[in-house]
Amino acid sequence: MSNFMEKIKEQAKSDKKKIVLAEGTEPRTVKAAAMILEQGIADIVLLGDESEIKKVAGDLDISKAEIINPEMSDKFEEFVNKLYEMRKSKGLTLDQAKELMKNPLYFGVMMVKNDIADGMVAGAINSTANVLRPSLQILKTAPGTKLVSSFFVMVVPNCEYGENGIFIYSDCGLNENPDAEALSEIAIASAKSFKSLVGAEPRVAMLSYSTYGSAKSELVDKVQLATKLAKEKRPDLALDGELQADAAIIPAVGKSKAPGSKIAGTANVLIFPDLNAGNIAYKLTERLAKAEAYGPITQGIAKPVNDLSRGCSAEDIVGVVAITCVQAQNK
Protein backbone atom coordinates (compact mmCIF):
# COMPACT_ATOMS: atom_id res chain seq x y z
CA MET A 1 0.00 0.00 0.00
CA SER A 2 1.24 3.49 -0.87
CA ASN A 3 2.32 6.15 1.59
CA PHE A 4 -0.56 8.23 0.26
CA MET A 5 -3.20 5.80 1.48
CA GLU A 6 -1.41 5.27 4.79
CA LYS A 7 -1.54 9.05 5.35
CA ILE A 8 -5.22 9.20 4.39
CA LYS A 9 -6.04 6.40 6.83
CA GLU A 10 -4.12 8.09 9.62
CA GLN A 11 -5.93 11.35 8.93
CA ALA A 12 -9.27 9.53 8.96
CA LYS A 13 -8.43 7.99 12.35
CA SER A 14 -7.52 11.39 13.81
CA ASP A 15 -11.17 12.55 13.73
CA LYS A 16 -13.26 9.46 13.23
CA LYS A 17 -16.39 9.83 11.11
CA LYS A 18 -19.48 7.64 10.63
CA ILE A 19 -19.83 6.27 7.11
CA VAL A 20 -22.86 4.48 5.64
CA LEU A 21 -22.23 1.45 3.44
CA ALA A 22 -25.55 1.20 1.64
CA GLU A 23 -24.85 -2.19 0.00
CA GLY A 24 -24.76 -3.95 3.33
CA THR A 25 -25.32 -7.48 2.05
CA GLU A 26 -22.65 -7.33 -0.68
CA PRO A 27 -19.68 -9.60 0.26
CA ARG A 28 -16.84 -7.20 -0.63
CA THR A 29 -18.62 -4.44 1.28
CA VAL A 30 -19.03 -6.59 4.37
CA LYS A 31 -15.37 -7.63 4.22
CA ALA A 32 -14.36 -3.97 3.86
CA ALA A 33 -16.51 -3.06 6.87
CA ALA A 34 -14.67 -5.62 9.01
CA MET A 35 -11.31 -4.25 7.84
CA ILE A 36 -12.33 -0.63 8.48
CA LEU A 37 -13.55 -1.43 11.98
CA GLU A 38 -10.46 -3.48 12.80
CA GLN A 39 -8.15 -0.66 11.64
CA GLY A 40 -10.20 2.02 13.42
CA ILE A 41 -10.64 4.12 10.28
CA ALA A 42 -14.33 4.95 10.71
CA ASP A 43 -17.54 4.00 12.44
CA ILE A 44 -19.65 1.97 10.03
CA VAL A 45 -23.36 1.65 9.30
CA LEU A 46 -24.40 -1.32 7.14
CA LEU A 47 -27.84 -1.07 5.53
CA GLY A 48 -29.87 -4.21 4.92
CA ASP A 49 -31.46 -7.19 6.62
CA GLU A 50 -29.44 -8.02 9.73
CA SER A 51 -29.67 -11.80 9.42
CA GLU A 52 -28.58 -11.69 5.78
CA ILE A 53 -25.68 -9.35 6.56
CA LYS A 54 -24.47 -11.62 9.36
CA LYS A 55 -24.79 -14.65 7.09
CA VAL A 56 -22.62 -12.95 4.47
CA ALA A 57 -20.12 -11.94 7.16
CA GLY A 58 -19.62 -15.48 8.41
CA ASP A 59 -16.50 -15.42 10.59
CA LEU A 60 -15.74 -11.76 9.85
CA ASP A 61 -16.02 -9.52 12.92
CA ILE A 62 -18.58 -6.80 12.21
CA SER A 63 -19.85 -6.66 15.80
CA LYS A 64 -18.99 -2.95 16.06
CA ALA A 65 -20.96 -2.03 12.95
CA GLU A 66 -24.41 -0.52 13.26
CA ILE A 67 -26.86 -2.52 11.15
CA ILE A 68 -30.05 -0.83 9.98
CA ASN A 69 -32.87 -2.25 7.89
CA PRO A 70 -34.35 0.92 6.32
CA GLU A 71 -37.94 -0.31 6.36
CA MET A 72 -37.70 -1.31 10.03
CA SER A 73 -35.97 1.87 11.17
CA ASP A 74 -37.69 4.28 13.54
CA LYS A 75 -36.51 7.02 11.16
CA PHE A 76 -38.28 5.54 8.14
CA GLU A 77 -41.53 7.56 8.28
CA GLU A 78 -39.66 10.75 9.18
CA PHE A 79 -37.38 10.31 6.18
CA VAL A 80 -40.33 9.53 3.89
CA ASN A 81 -42.06 12.76 4.91
CA LYS A 82 -38.88 14.81 4.51
CA LEU A 83 -38.26 13.41 1.03
CA TYR A 84 -41.87 14.12 0.09
CA GLU A 85 -41.59 17.74 1.25
CA MET A 86 -38.33 18.16 -0.68
CA ARG A 87 -39.60 16.69 -3.94
CA LYS A 88 -43.37 17.27 -4.02
CA SER A 89 -42.87 20.36 -6.18
CA LYS A 90 -41.24 17.99 -8.70
CA GLY A 91 -44.36 15.81 -8.71
CA LEU A 92 -43.28 13.21 -6.14
CA THR A 93 -46.21 11.62 -4.27
CA LEU A 94 -46.11 10.36 -0.69
CA ASP A 95 -46.43 6.76 -1.90
CA GLN A 96 -43.51 7.27 -4.28
CA ALA A 97 -41.45 8.78 -1.48
CA LYS A 98 -42.16 5.69 0.63
CA GLU A 99 -41.02 3.37 -2.17
CA LEU A 100 -37.83 5.37 -2.72
CA MET A 101 -36.99 5.35 0.98
CA LYS A 102 -37.04 1.54 0.97
CA ASN A 103 -34.00 1.83 -1.30
CA PRO A 104 -30.87 1.80 0.89
CA LEU A 105 -29.22 4.39 -1.37
CA TYR A 106 -31.95 6.92 -0.61
CA PHE A 107 -32.10 5.97 3.07
CA GLY A 108 -28.32 6.28 3.40
CA VAL A 109 -28.22 9.72 1.77
CA MET A 110 -31.02 10.87 4.05
CA MET A 111 -28.94 9.75 7.04
CA VAL A 112 -26.12 11.97 5.75
CA LYS A 113 -28.53 14.85 5.09
CA ASN A 114 -29.76 14.70 8.68
CA ASP A 115 -26.26 14.47 10.21
CA ILE A 116 -26.83 10.92 11.47
CA ALA A 117 -23.86 9.91 9.33
CA ASP A 118 -21.00 11.91 7.83
CA GLY A 119 -20.84 10.29 4.39
CA MET A 120 -21.91 7.34 2.25
CA VAL A 121 -20.11 4.92 -0.05
CA ALA A 122 -21.79 2.60 -2.56
CA GLY A 123 -21.46 1.38 -6.12
CA ALA A 124 -20.07 -2.15 -5.84
CA ILE A 125 -23.36 -3.40 -7.29
CA ASN A 126 -25.04 -0.14 -8.33
CA SER A 127 -24.37 2.14 -11.28
CA THR A 128 -22.91 5.60 -10.80
CA ALA A 129 -26.25 7.08 -11.84
CA ASN A 130 -28.11 5.13 -9.17
CA VAL A 131 -25.60 6.12 -6.46
CA LEU A 132 -25.53 9.82 -7.31
CA ARG A 133 -29.19 10.40 -8.14
CA PRO A 134 -30.38 10.48 -4.50
CA SER A 135 -27.36 12.60 -3.57
CA LEU A 136 -28.23 15.25 -6.13
CA GLN A 137 -31.93 15.17 -5.22
CA ILE A 138 -31.44 15.29 -1.44
CA LEU A 139 -28.02 16.82 -0.67
CA LYS A 140 -27.67 18.98 -3.80
CA THR A 141 -24.48 20.86 -4.68
CA ALA A 142 -22.15 22.49 -2.17
CA PRO A 143 -22.42 26.27 -1.68
CA GLY A 144 -20.60 28.14 -4.43
CA THR A 145 -20.42 25.02 -6.61
CA LYS A 146 -22.02 24.96 -10.04
CA LEU A 147 -21.22 21.37 -11.01
CA VAL A 148 -20.80 17.94 -9.45
CA SER A 149 -17.87 16.07 -10.97
CA SER A 150 -15.61 13.15 -10.14
CA PHE A 151 -11.94 12.31 -9.97
CA PHE A 152 -9.54 9.46 -9.34
CA VAL A 153 -6.49 9.68 -7.13
CA MET A 154 -3.84 7.78 -9.09
CA VAL A 155 -0.79 6.55 -7.21
CA VAL A 156 1.82 5.34 -9.70
CA PRO A 157 4.67 3.25 -8.26
CA ASN A 158 8.30 4.15 -9.02
CA CYS A 159 7.19 7.31 -10.80
CA GLU A 160 9.13 10.56 -10.80
CA TYR A 161 6.31 12.58 -12.34
CA GLY A 162 3.40 14.41 -10.76
CA GLU A 163 3.66 14.65 -6.98
CA ASN A 164 6.07 11.74 -6.48
CA GLY A 165 3.79 9.58 -8.60
CA ILE A 166 0.52 10.94 -7.20
CA PHE A 167 -1.99 12.53 -9.59
CA ILE A 168 -5.61 13.51 -9.71
CA TYR A 169 -7.34 12.55 -12.98
CA SER A 170 -10.64 14.33 -13.66
CA ASP A 171 -13.35 13.85 -14.80
CA CYS A 172 -13.15 10.10 -15.34
CA GLY A 173 -16.55 8.95 -14.16
CA LEU A 174 -19.40 11.43 -14.41
CA ASN A 175 -19.52 14.29 -16.93
CA GLU A 176 -19.59 12.81 -20.41
CA ASN A 177 -18.82 15.78 -22.63
CA PRO A 178 -18.40 18.93 -20.51
CA ASP A 179 -18.40 22.25 -22.32
CA ALA A 180 -15.70 24.85 -21.67
CA GLU A 181 -17.55 26.35 -18.69
CA ALA A 182 -18.04 22.94 -17.07
CA LEU A 183 -14.43 21.97 -17.79
CA SER A 184 -13.21 25.10 -16.02
CA GLU A 185 -15.34 24.21 -12.97
CA ILE A 186 -13.95 20.66 -12.97
CA ALA A 187 -10.40 22.05 -13.01
CA ILE A 188 -11.02 24.39 -10.08
CA ALA A 189 -12.75 21.71 -8.00
CA SER A 190 -10.02 19.17 -8.75
CA ALA A 191 -7.31 21.57 -7.62
CA LYS A 192 -9.12 21.99 -4.30
CA SER A 193 -9.51 18.21 -3.94
CA PHE A 194 -5.81 17.67 -4.61
CA LYS A 195 -4.82 20.21 -1.97
CA SER A 196 -7.13 18.73 0.66
CA LEU A 197 -6.27 15.06 0.05
CA VAL A 198 -2.61 15.13 -0.98
CA GLY A 199 -1.60 18.20 1.01
CA ALA A 200 0.57 19.62 -1.78
CA GLU A 201 0.08 22.56 -4.11
CA PRO A 202 -1.92 21.61 -7.21
CA ARG A 203 -0.44 22.17 -10.66
CA VAL A 204 -3.29 21.81 -13.12
CA ALA A 205 -2.92 20.83 -16.79
CA MET A 206 -5.85 21.19 -19.18
CA LEU A 207 -5.21 18.25 -21.48
CA SER A 208 -5.72 18.02 -25.24
CA TYR A 209 -4.21 16.34 -28.28
CA SER A 210 -2.74 19.78 -28.98
CA THR A 211 -0.17 21.93 -27.14
CA TYR A 212 -0.40 25.72 -27.36
CA GLY A 213 -2.25 25.68 -30.67
CA SER A 214 -0.25 22.97 -32.42
CA ALA A 215 -3.57 21.73 -33.83
CA LYS A 216 -6.75 23.56 -34.80
CA SER A 217 -10.25 22.18 -34.22
CA GLU A 218 -13.38 22.65 -32.13
CA LEU A 219 -12.01 20.09 -29.66
CA VAL A 220 -8.91 22.20 -29.11
CA ASP A 221 -10.97 25.42 -28.97
CA LYS A 222 -12.98 23.99 -26.08
CA VAL A 223 -9.89 23.30 -23.96
CA GLN A 224 -8.38 26.68 -24.79
CA LEU A 225 -11.57 28.44 -23.71
CA ALA A 226 -11.84 26.30 -20.56
CA THR A 227 -8.27 27.28 -19.66
CA LYS A 228 -9.06 30.96 -20.17
CA LEU A 229 -12.21 30.74 -18.02
CA ALA A 230 -10.46 28.85 -15.22
CA LYS A 231 -7.64 31.42 -15.15
CA GLU A 232 -10.17 34.27 -14.99
CA LYS A 233 -12.07 32.64 -12.12
CA ARG A 234 -8.98 31.59 -10.19
CA PRO A 235 -5.94 33.64 -11.24
CA ASP A 236 -4.14 32.36 -8.13
CA LEU A 237 -4.17 28.75 -9.39
CA ALA A 238 -1.13 27.20 -11.06
CA LEU A 239 -3.02 26.15 -14.19
CA ASP A 240 -2.19 26.03 -17.88
CA GLY A 241 -3.33 24.60 -21.19
CA GLU A 242 -3.96 23.36 -23.67
CA LEU A 243 -1.24 20.72 -23.15
CA GLN A 244 -0.63 17.25 -24.49
CA ALA A 245 -0.17 14.62 -21.80
CA ASP A 246 3.58 14.26 -22.28
CA ALA A 247 4.04 18.03 -22.29
CA ALA A 248 2.04 18.19 -19.06
CA ILE A 249 4.04 15.71 -17.00
CA ILE A 250 7.52 15.23 -18.53
CA PRO A 251 9.86 18.18 -17.87
CA ALA A 252 11.96 17.86 -21.04
CA VAL A 253 8.89 17.57 -23.27
CA GLY A 254 7.14 20.42 -21.49
CA LYS A 255 10.15 22.67 -21.92
CA SER A 256 10.30 21.81 -25.62
CA LYS A 257 6.60 22.05 -26.48
CA ALA A 258 5.50 24.81 -24.09
CA PRO A 259 8.49 26.99 -23.26
CA GLY A 260 7.67 29.55 -20.63
CA SER A 261 4.81 27.54 -19.10
CA LYS A 262 5.02 27.23 -15.31
CA ILE A 263 2.96 24.03 -15.42
CA ALA A 264 4.30 22.10 -18.40
CA GLY A 265 6.32 19.09 -17.30
CA THR A 266 5.28 19.37 -13.64
CA ALA A 267 1.49 18.86 -13.60
CA ASN A 268 -0.07 16.75 -10.82
CA VAL A 269 -3.74 17.45 -11.65
CA LEU A 270 -4.77 16.29 -15.13
CA ILE A 271 -8.06 17.56 -16.54
CA PHE A 272 -9.35 15.50 -19.45
CA PRO A 273 -11.49 17.05 -22.20
CA ASP A 274 -14.22 14.40 -21.97
CA LEU A 275 -15.23 11.18 -20.25
CA ASN A 276 -13.86 8.99 -23.06
CA ALA A 277 -10.34 10.34 -22.57
CA GLY A 278 -10.45 10.38 -18.76
CA ASN A 279 -11.91 6.93 -18.29
CA ILE A 280 -9.57 5.31 -20.81
CA ALA A 281 -6.54 7.05 -19.31
CA TYR A 282 -7.22 6.02 -15.70
CA LYS A 283 -7.87 2.39 -16.63
CA LEU A 284 -4.71 2.19 -18.76
CA THR A 285 -2.65 3.81 -16.01
CA GLU A 286 -4.08 1.42 -13.43
CA ARG A 287 -3.44 -1.71 -15.50
CA LEU A 288 -0.24 -0.92 -17.39
CA ALA A 289 1.57 1.06 -14.70
CA LYS A 290 0.13 -1.10 -11.88
CA ALA A 291 -1.13 2.10 -10.27
CA GLU A 292 -3.49 2.34 -7.33
CA ALA A 293 -6.70 4.03 -8.49
CA TYR A 294 -8.97 5.46 -5.80
CA GLY A 295 -12.36 6.56 -7.05
CA PRO A 296 -14.43 7.75 -8.65
CA ILE A 297 -14.51 10.28 -5.83
CA THR A 298 -17.19 12.94 -6.17
CA GLN A 299 -16.63 16.65 -5.67
CA GLY A 300 -19.22 19.38 -5.49
CA ILE A 301 -21.91 17.58 -3.48
CA ALA A 302 -22.89 19.34 -0.24
CA LYS A 303 -21.75 16.32 1.81
CA PRO A 304 -19.52 13.42 0.76
CA VAL A 305 -21.15 10.55 -1.12
CA ASN A 306 -18.78 8.42 -3.17
CA ASP A 307 -19.24 5.88 -5.91
CA LEU A 308 -17.27 2.66 -6.37
CA SER A 309 -16.19 0.86 -9.48
CA ARG A 310 -18.24 -2.31 -9.82
CA GLY A 311 -14.92 -4.15 -10.26
CA CYS A 312 -13.66 -2.91 -6.89
CA SER A 313 -12.01 -5.08 -4.24
CA ALA A 314 -12.66 -4.91 -0.50
CA GLU A 315 -9.33 -3.05 -0.17
CA ASP A 316 -10.55 -0.48 -2.72
CA ILE A 317 -13.67 0.11 -0.64
CA VAL A 318 -11.55 0.64 2.47
CA GLY A 319 -9.54 3.28 0.58
CA VAL A 320 -12.62 5.13 -0.68
CA VAL A 321 -14.14 5.10 2.82
CA ALA A 322 -10.93 6.61 4.22
CA ILE A 323 -10.99 9.34 1.55
CA THR A 324 -14.69 9.98 2.30
CA CYS A 325 -13.76 10.45 5.98
CA VAL A 326 -11.14 13.05 5.07
CA GLN A 327 -13.62 14.84 2.81
CA ALA A 328 -16.07 14.94 5.73
CA GLN A 329 -13.36 16.37 7.99
CA ASN A 330 -12.66 19.08 5.42
CA LYS A 331 -16.33 20.09 5.30
N, C-alpha and C positions, 0 to 999 in steps of 0.2 A: 504494500500500500504506500502511496506517495506521501511525502511530507505535507503536501497541501491538505489531504483528507485528514491526516492526523491533527493538523492545526484546527481544521473546521470542527472535528469531534471535540477537541479540548475546549474550543470556544463555546460549543453547544452545552457542554457539561458545566461551564462556569455560571450559567444562568438558565437552569433547566426549564424547558418549555413542554407543554402538553400537545402532542400531535395525534390527530385522528388518522387511522388507517381504515379507509372506508371498505376495502375489499377483505374483510376480516376472516373469511373462510378460504382464501386463496393460499395455497401451501407456501409459496415464496414469501408472501406477506407475513404469514404467521412465524416462519423461521426468522425473518428480519426483526419482527417484534421481540422475539426471545433474545436475539443478539443485541438489540438496542437497549433492552432492559438490563441485560447482563453487564453491558459496558457503561451504563449510567448516562447515556446520551440524552434521553428524553423520557418523559412519562408518556405512556401509550394508551390510546383508546382503540379497541377493535370493534368494528360494527358488524353485527350478524347474530345468528342464533348461537347461543352459548354452548349448547351441547355439540353442535357441528364444529364450532371453532376448536373446542377441546379435543374432539376426535381427530381433527386435522393436525393439531399440535402433537398428539401422542406423548412422547417422552420429553418434548421441549418444555422448558419452564416459562410459562407465561402468567404465572400466578400474580405478578405485580401489575399486569395489564387490567385496565377497566374494560369490561365487555358490555356492550349495549346493543340490544335488539331494538331498532328504531320504533317498530310498531308497539312494543311493550313499554317504551320509555314514558316516564311521567311528564316528559317535555313534549311528547308527540303532538297533543292537541294545541299546545301553545305555539309550537313551530308551524303547524298547519295554518293557524289563524294569522300568524305574522306573515307567512308567505302569501296568503290570500290578500292581505292588506297591501303588500308590496306590489302585487301583480294584477290586482283586479282591474286596474285601469287598462291593462293589456288584454283583458278579456278572460283572465283566469277565473274559474268558478271554485267554490269551496270544495266540491267533490274532486276537482282536478288537483287542487292543492294537497288534498289528503292522499291521493294516489302518488303524487310526486314525492311527498315526504316519506313514503314507504321505501323510496329509493335511498340507499345508504349515502350516495353521493350528495343528494340534496340535504339529508339529515346532517351529514358531517359538515357541510358548508354552513348550515344554520348554527351548528355548535360554535364554529369559528366566529360567525357574525355576532353571536351573543356572548362572546368572551368566555365560553365554557372550555374552549380549546384555543390554542394559539396558531394552529395551521393544520392543513390536511394534505395527505399524499395518497394518490391512487393512480391507476392506469395500467396495472399489470394485466388486467383482463378487460379494461374499458378503453375506448378510443379517446383521443385527445379532446374531441368535440364533446363527448359525454362528460368528461371530467371538468372541462372549463365552462360548460354551459351554465350549471348552477352557480358557479363563482361569479360569472358576469351578471347573472340575473339578481343575485342576492348581495354579493359584496361590492360589485361594480369596481370602477377604476379608482386608483389612489388619487388624492387631491393633487391637482396640477399636472396630472397625466392624461394624455389624449389617446393613448393606444396601449393595449396589452400585447406584449410580445414574449418571445421565449429565447433562451440561450442554452448552450452547453458549456460547461467548464471542461476544457480538454487538458489533460496532463500527459505530456509526451515524454517518455523516458529517454535519458541520454540526449537531451535536446538543448542546444545552446541558444535557440531562438525564443522570441516572446519573452516571458518573465521566467527565465530558467525552465523553459518547457511548458509553462502554463499559459493558456490562452482562453479567451471567451470567444465562441463562435455564435453569431446571431444574424438573422433569425433562422433557426434550423428546424422549427417544429410547428409554427403557427400561422404566420402571415404569408400567404402564397405568393402574391405578386405586389408587394408594397409600392406605392408611388413615391415620388421624391420626398414629399412631406412626411409620410409614414416612415420612410427609411431614415430620415433625419431624427425622428423621435426614437427609433430603435437604437440608433447610434448613441444618443444621449443617455438613454436608460441603461444600455449595456456598459457604458463607461462608469456609471454609478454602481452597477452591480459588481463590476470588476474591483473597484475601490473597496467596497464593503466586504467582499468575500476573500479577495486575495491580499488586500492590505497594501497594494502598491499603486503607483500612479498609472492610470490608463493611458495608452497610446493607441489611438483609434485609426484604423485604416478602412476607408470605404472602397471595397473591392470591385474590380471590373476585369474584363478581358483587355482593357486598355489602360495605359499609364499616361497621365497628363496629355490626353488628346492624341495618343498614337493611333487611335482608330476613331472613326466617326459613325455614329448610328444613334437611334433613339435609345437603345439600351445604355450606351455611354452617357448620353445627355441626362438620363435619369440620375445616374450616380453623381455626375458633376453638379446637378442642381441640388441633390440631397446634401452633398458636401457643403455647398454654399449656404444652404438653409441651416445646417447644423452649426456652422461657424458663426452665423449671425445670431443664433439663439444662445450659443455657449462659446463666446470668443476665448474664454479661459481654458477650454479643453484642448489638449494636444490631439488634434484630429486633422487628417489630410486625405485627399483622394483626387481624382480616381486613380487607384493603384492596382496593378496586377499582383497576384499573391506572392510571387517571388520578390518583387520590388518592395512589398510590404514588410517581409520578415527577414530577408537576407541582406545584410549590410552592403556587401559589394554590389549586388544587383540594384539595391535602392539608390546607392550613390551614382550608379551609371545611368539608370532610367529616370530618376527624379532628383537630380542634383539640387541642393538647396532645401529639400524637404526635411523637416525636423522629425518626421514620422517614418519615412521610408527606411526599410531595413531594420526597424526596431519595434514594429507594432506588436501589441499583445492583445488587442481587441479587434477582431476581424468581422466586419459587417458585410454580409453577402447580399447581392442585389435581388435575389428571390429565393423562394423555398427550395427550388430544384438545386441550385448551387450550394446552399447551406447544408441541406440534408445529405447530399452526395458527399460533400467535403468532410463532414463530421464522421460519417460511416467509413469512408476510406481512411481517414486519419486513425480512427479507432482500430480498424482491422490491420492495416498495413504497417502502421507505426507502433502497434500494440499499446495504444494510448488508453488511459482511463477517460471515459466520457460520462460526465455527470449531468443528467438532464433528461428531457427538456425542463429547465427551470423557468418559471414564469416571472415576468416583471411587469409592474403596472397595475396589478390587482391590489385593492385596498388592504387586504391581509393575505399572507402567503398560502397559496394552494398550488401544489406542484404535481405535474403529470409524470408518469413513468413510461419508458419504452415497454411494449408488450413482450420484448425479448429480454427483459431485465432479469438479473439474478437477485438473490436475497441480499448479497453484499451491495449491489447497486441501490437497492431500496434503503439500506442503512445509510448510504452516502447521501441520498436525496433528502432523507429525514434530517440528517445533521445539517445540511445546507438550509433546509426549511426552518430549523431552529434558529440559525444565525440570522436569517431574514427576519424572523419574528423579533429577535433581539434588536435589530436595527430599525424596527418600526417605532 
